[in-house]
């Protein structure tokens, strides 16, 4: 299951409630009112490469922001992405 929040504080709230884990910039965590209810875990190493999948509904491609994001993913990588 995956969820998308409208901002870092919303994600930190879900984490504080025990619903999920999250990744946020350190600065966000340092200044959050929830920081005392959260535990920061530092990774021992950084992955060499991170693959990110992008899925966009065909019905949304006409929306300007979605179209721009989709176009950015297509630059030189058309064989790796599929429009759903």
trRosetta pair geometry for C-beta under 8 A, 3 or more apart (Angstrom, degrees):
i j d omega theta_ij theta_ji phi_ij phi_ji
3 14 7.1 -168 86 -139 147 167
3 20 6.8 -121 35 -58 122 157
5 8 7.8 130 98 -78 129 13
5 10 3.7 -180 -172 98 126 118
5 11 4.5 -158 32 -58 152 76
5 14 6.8 -142 -70 -7 134 132
6 10 5.6 76 46 1 73 154
7 10 5.1 101 59 7 72 101
7 11 7.3 -134 104 -2 41 89
8 11 5.6 -58 -152 37 37 112
8 12 6.2 34 153 -18 70 106
8 24 4.8 98 -146 -135 110 127
8 25 7.4 -58 -109 30 148 84
8 28 4.4 -78 163 -164 158 147
8 32 7.7 -118 130 -82 108 120
9 12 5.5 -52 -144 39 34 111
9 13 6.3 42 152 -25 64 102
9 28 7.9 -136 -58 -173 62 107
9 32 6.6 168 -109 -126 78 103
9 34 7.6 138 -148 2 73 125
10 13 5.6 -50 -151 31 32 115
10 14 6.8 33 151 -17 63 101
11 14 5.8 -53 -153 34 35 110
11 15 6.5 33 150 -17 66 105
11 20 7.8 -78 -160 84 75 127
11 22 4.4 134 163 -139 111 153
11 24 6.2 160 89 -65 133 117
12 15 5.5 -52 -147 38 36 114
12 16 6.1 39 153 -21 67 106
12 22 6.6 -123 -79 66 48 153
12 24 6.5 -22 -63 -20 99 158
12 28 7.5 -160 -47 142 132 108
12 29 7.3 165 -104 -104 130 69
12 32 5.3 -104 170 -149 171 155
12 34 4.8 152 146 64 117 144
12 38 6.6 -63 -157 -61 94 149
13 16 5.7 -53 -144 37 30 112
13 17 6.4 26 156 -15 64 108
13 34 6.6 -149 -82 -72 53 157
14 17 5.8 -60 -148 40 29 109
14 19 4.5 -74 -174 61 84 121
14 20 5.1 10 135 32 114 110
14 22 7.0 108 75 -49 103 129
15 18 7.7 49 175 -67 32 20
15 19 7.3 -90 -77 53 24 74
15 20 5.9 -71 -85 79 63 73
15 21 6.3 61 -119 -132 104 29
15 22 4.7 -96 -59 9 128 114
15 34 7.9 117 73 138 98 141
15 38 6.0 41 118 -114 121 113
16 34 4.8 -97 -63 -165 145 128
16 37 4.5 51 -138 112 108 129
16 38 5.9 -72 -84 -65 83 90
24 28 4.4 -94 157 77 119 136
24 29 5.7 138 87 -48 115 90
25 28 4.8 98 65 -1 82 103
25 29 7.4 -156 96 -2 46 85
26 29 5.7 -59 -153 39 38 110
26 30 6.1 40 153 -24 71 106
26 40 7.9 55 -122 -138 83 143
27 30 5.6 -51 -144 34 32 115
27 31 6.4 8 163 0 64 111
28 31 6.5 -75 -151 48 24 95
28 32 6.2 39 153 -47 64 107
29 32 5.6 -45 -144 10 31 120
29 35 5.7 108 172 -107 70 102
29 38 6.9 -114 -147 90 105 144
29 40 6.3 94 163 -86 158 118
30 35 6.8 48 -129 -98 18 152
31 35 7.9 129 57 -39 14 132
32 35 4.8 131 73 -45 90 86
32 38 7.6 22 89 15 138 139
34 37 5.1 -63 -173 45 75 110
34 38 5.8 62 132 -22 92 113
35 38 5.8 -69 -142 42 35 107
43 46 6.5 101 102 -81 133 52
47 50 5.5 102 87 -67 131 84
54 69 7.9 -163 -157 146 134 101
54 70 7.6 164 147 -114 132 61
54 73 4.8 -95 53 -124 165 161
54 81 5.8 -13 64 -128 103 120
55 82 7.9 -4 -113 77 75 77
55 84 5.4 14 -164 2 97 131
56 60 5.9 -121 -179 76 90 112
56 61 6.1 100 133 -78 125 80
56 66 6.0 139 -150 -176 129 108
56 69 7.5 153 -81 93 138 108
56 70 5.3 -68 14 -87 165 116
56 83 6.3 -38 69 -134 91 76
56 84 6.8 161 71 37 38 86
57 60 4.7 79 68 7 91 105
57 61 7.6 -136 97 -28 50 77
57 84 6.0 -50 -103 89 46 94
58 61 5.7 -32 -156 -5 42 118
58 83 5.9 84 -82 155 82 109
58 84 6.7 -130 -27 98 81 43
59 62 7.8 -52 172 16 37 101
60 63 5.3 -32 -174 11 71 118
60 66 4.7 -105 145 179 98 173
61 66 6.1 -126 -115 118 28 115
61 67 5.7 81 177 -89 60 80
61 70 6.1 -16 -129 2 88 167
61 83 7.0 11 -72 -149 137 129
62 66 7.8 27 56 69 32 118
62 67 6.7 7 -148 -57 12 121
63 66 4.2 62 72 19 103 114
63 67 6.4 -180 78 -16 47 88
64 67 5.8 -58 -142 37 25 111
64 68 6.4 24 160 -19 63 106
65 68 5.7 -52 -147 35 31 111
65 69 6.4 30 154 -17 64 106
66 69 5.8 -56 -148 38 31 110
66 70 6.1 32 153 -19 66 108
67 70 5.7 -54 -145 38 29 112
67 71 6.2 32 155 -21 64 106
68 71 5.7 -52 -146 35 30 112
68 72 6.5 33 153 -22 62 104
69 72 5.7 -54 -153 32 32 113
69 73 6.8 28 152 -16 64 103
70 73 5.9 -58 -155 34 35 108
70 74 6.5 33 151 -24 66 110
70 83 7.5 44 -153 -100 131 105
71 74 5.6 -59 -149 33 34 114
71 75 7.3 53 154 -43 63 89
72 75 6.3 -32 -160 -3 35 114
73 77 6.5 -83 164 74 61 125
73 81 5.5 99 138 -76 117 164
74 77 6.4 -148 -152 63 23 78
74 78 5.5 37 -159 -84 83 77
74 81 6.5 -105 -91 55 65 140
77 80 4.7 -45 177 36 94 116
77 81 6.1 67 122 -9 98 106
78 81 6.7 -78 -144 46 30 92
